[in-house]
């Protein structure tokens, strides 16, 4: 059986071995003929093809593509090895004079490959374009589109493209070959009619692969804008639809030292009505980005970095960000956000964000988009505040939150900007073992019109808070509650202590005030006309309850009959505390809590002066008593 199998293989291989040498000889002959023709055409081409013929051909091609008139002043250079190529210098592209003589731009040098066979047949076709130092002026119309309105091939293709069955469709008579286009050291000026601004792109380098008008495009563009280099990667299977401002599948990336962003999906350069896809963005240095863009956002220095990743889609008159992941500095959140836009109304941002932990101050700073009116010279021209530009309704939650030196947990908050007011509310939070709610409001002319703060704390451990803040001096250490209501006529971020007015109410249950020995106070008051409080700091004053009220104005707090009631004695204080200088001017008294024991613990009035945390006590003689001996 094995022998018969080998015989069958030999019968099949035998005929192949007989005709294979003949095929190899024939192939070699054809290759030699093709090589001879190739060499012959390269040798004969300079004698058969004139420079003027190719030059006029590329002039016609440029005019055909742009619809403008191309003028070439420099002498062209023809090369035939390794591929036929023409180089033209000093090219000007302008609108025909009968239509206004509008200048589109100029090109220092333009090179292009051309078909040798077509040239020998009296026709010209070009591909693989290389532009050196093009200087072009483009216009972005009021619809957000580059003005392709003149009658060139590109404009006609953009106008005639159709969308059918999920694909871009172009009539064959509008189609054409392009190939590769490279740009070196270009300059582009784009005038936006709607905003009346001109954007300048310098040092432009580009590599564009676009085989045919009806085919896909991929491009890499590097340009310098305001001294910063930006790289754009763009790809689309429907480029003509994209240039026409219609919905098209695109993949776009932006890379720079200031911003990195990527989008993949369906988009339009003219409208957000059918946007759908995925977007990511990263800003490593927010203040640097704002400085580069020419915008001023005071107080933003604390917001160093921001990143965003989300699915994005059009929703009614706005955009929805689903599966949103947002990071501000070290704080990360997930949630859903909406951007609503309606004609004649301000855009509005709404949604919910859930943080594991966050810093509230940078989040608030992100909304502080204007300085006070007195500092208006630092604001970039034409920039309005957020209360004029944007409405906000955002709900926040955080497992842990930090506001300066204060720490909160299980926070539920909201930010609302609407109707000329901005409000930030903490509706619920845990604070030092108790609960805290807060309301921050900015009104009138954006955030610079002043604002108010309302704070309510219930059953918090103020002893732990004093330790956390490292406060010095004889302070009440107890579990207590606080109501605070403050106002300022100035912008929140420029308000100083002297600008604040308002009221405070503080009350506690039992606690102690370290550094106050009432027995020592009475002894020293009987012996000396004045003495430092620290000399009576040998013990602690235990109390059952504390009740304190104060008014704030002009950089000081006026205390009204603060009562600290202990088991045996009650301490009463009233007067003024100048908190900018820690100065004290208080009158006080120490008396028996039980009137029946007043003989054992007589009334001791005194004056407290000097500065915190070690003021001076000066006993006040009662009427009819003998002054202390010096």
Secondary structure, DSSP 8 states (H G I E B T S, - for coil): -HHHHHHHHHHHHHHHHHHHHHHHHHHHHHHHHHHHHHHHHHHHHHHHS-HHHHHHHHHHHHHHHHSSEEEE-S--EEE-SSS-EEEEEEEEEE--GGGT--EEEEEEEEEEEE-HHHHHTT---EEEEEEEEEEEEEEE-TTS-B---SSSHHHHHHHH-EEETTEEE--GGG--EEEEEEEEEEEEEEEETTTTEEEEEEEEEEEEEEEETTS-EEEEEEEEETTEEEEEEEEES-HHHHHTTS-EEEEEEEE-SS-EEEEEEEE-SS--TT-EEEEEEEES-HHHHHHHHT---TTGGG---EEEEEEEEEETTEEEEEEEEEEETTEEEEEEEEEE--TTS-EEEEEEEEEEEEEHHHHHHTT-----GGGGGGS-TT---HHHHEEEEEEEEEEEEEETTEEEEEEEEEEEEETTEEEEEEEEEEETTEEEEEEEEE-SSGGGG-EEEEEEEEEEEHHHHHHHHT--SS-EEEEEEEEEEEEESS-GGG--GGGEEEEEEEEEEEEEEET--HHHHHHHHHH-S-EEGGGG-SSEEEESEEEEEEEEETTEEEEEEEEEE-SSEEEEEEEEEETTTTEEEEEEEEEESSGGGTTTS--EEEEEESBTTS-EEEE---TT------
